[in-house]
């Protein structure tokens, strides 16, 4: 079993912001979040789809991307540990992006031990299993085939070798096709598969699972091999901040629109 990363508490978890210049309300909400609630956290986990799309780390100089990256870096420099995991929309974000925002780049999935970063012997600190969530949607066979293709290192190397403008044009076409395809799919196949969730929890010792991707925020109590497990689904952002907070004992869903 892979060693768990260490993170200090309290920790905040966000995903599926889908930031783009075309949705200024989400960008404004994120900047407010970084200057507000995130400043009181010891750790911030961004679990994928921070951006609507990411064409490669050489797109960091685009003014919108640079502004978002600089704001996250300010948070990291102020003392909040930032962790970043790619999603399906920003899977091409790599080490250069992580360095620019001052973040630790996480594999998907990632085991994280939450507790005092200075106490290396705190083996009783809670371990969370973090994922973006798209790998669990195994009923969507067409998507999983696409996911395998675009996460292949050889495919990514070839794609990133193309000019930035060509990559952006390709991604724009993919986004249009994706929206059309989703309209024809049953909602059930775009959600996680119960057997896939059970297999992941079994592999990692039945921890609490936190993920995004499905845009179906909820808390699911499930039983796997006689173990009572929890699956917590993060909300997507719709013009206001929404996140999950963890203090080491309790999770709290927070929503800037409701003030809770």
FENRA-V147010 format. One record per pair of residues at least 6 apart in sequence whose C-alpha atoms are under 8 Angstrom apart, sorted by the first residue. I is the first residue (numbers start at 1). J is the second residue. Records with the same first field share a line. If there is no record, write none. Layout:
BEGIN
I: J  J
END
This chain:
BEGIN
1: 203  204
2: 111
3: 111
4: 110  111  112  113  127
5: 110  111  112  113
6: 112  113  114  115  117
7: 42  43  81  112  113  114  115  116  117
8: 42  43  81  114  115  116  117
9: 41  42  43  114  115  116  246  247  248
10: 41  42  43  245  246  247  248
11: 41  42  43  44  45  245  246  247
12: 38  41  43  44  45  243  244  245  246
13: 44  45  46  47  234  243  244  245
14: 44  45  46  47  212  234  235  242  243  244
15: 46  47  48  49  50  132  211  212  213  234  235  236
16: 47  48  49  50  51  212  213  215  235  236  237
17: 26  49  50  51  52  236  237  238
18: 26  49  50  51  52  53  89  237
19: 26  27  50  51  52
20: 27  51  52  64
21: 27  64
23: 239
25: 239  240
26: 237  238  239  240  241
27: 68
29: 239  240  241
30: 240  241
31: 68  71
33: 241
34: 71  72  75
35: 75
38: 44  75  80
39: 75  78  80
41: 80
42: 79  80  81
43: 80  81  82  83
44: 80  81  82  83
45: 82  83  84  85
46: 82  83  84  85
47: 84  85  86  87  130  131  132  211  212
48: 84  85  86  87  88  89  90  91  132  212  213
49: 86  87  88  89  90  213
50: 87  90
51: 89  90
52: 89  90
53: 89  90  171
54: 89  90  91  92  93
55: 90  92  93  160  164  167  168  171
56: 92  93  94  160  164
57: 92  93  94  96  97
58: 164
59: 65  164
60: 66  69  97
69: 97  100  101
70: 100  101
71: 101
72: 101  102
73: 100  101  102  103
76: 82  101  102  103
77: 102
81: 103
82: 102  103  104
83: 103  104  105  106
84: 98  103  104  105  106
85: 105  106  107  108  131  132
86: 92  93  106  108  132
87: 132  134  213
88: 134  147
91: 151
92: 156
94: 105
95: 105
98: 104  105
108: 130  131  132
109: 129  130  131  132
110: 129  130  131
111: 127  128  129  130  204
112: 127  128  129  130
113: 125  126  127  128
114: 125  126  127  128  248
115: 122  125  126  248
116: 122
125: 248
126: 248
127: 207  208
128: 207  208  209  210
129: 204  207  208  209  210
130: 209  210  211
131: 209  210  211  212
132: 211  212  213
133: 192  211  212  213  214
134: 192  213  214
135: 144
136: 191  192  193  196  197
137: 144  189  190  191  192  193  196
138: 144  189  192  193  196
139: 189  190  192  193
140: 189  190
149: 155
150: 156
159: 167
160: 167
190: 214
191: 214
192: 214
198: 224
201: 207  209  224
202: 224  225
206: 224  227  229
207: 229  230
208: 229  230  231  232
209: 230  231  232
210: 231  232  233  234
211: 231  232  233  234
212: 233  234  235  236
213: 234  236
214: 233
215: 233  234  235  236
216: 233  234  235
217: 232  233  234  235  236
218: 232  233  234
219: 230  231  232  233
220: 230  231  232
221: 228  229  230  231
222: 228  229  230  231
223: 229
234: 243  244
235: 242  243
236: 242
240: 255  256  257
241: 255  256  257
242: 253  254  255  256
243: 253  254  255
244: 251  252  253  254
245: 251  252  253  254
246: 252
253: 260
254: 260
END
